[in-house]
Amino acid sequence: MTRSLELPEAVCALLDGTRLDVKVGTVVQLAVSDDAGWPRVAAISVGELFAVSATRLLLTLYTRSRTSAALEG
């Protein structure tokens, strides 16, 4: 069963891609685990994470990062 979670309105506003000049320094932490169970953590700025809607995010990561590899795995 697929369950859809919704972001709170304040989080959507933070990640809506607007007024990035006043959001400088704001970081979101992404934590995933790789195939071996090791944690992979990335600090992502609000310019690298975009809330398309309350249920859909777009994320920019370095292609060769361990976090990217863990998400693809």
Helices and strands as residue ranges (DSSP letters): H 9-14, G 20-22, E 27-33, E 39-45, E 49-53, E 56-59, H 66-72
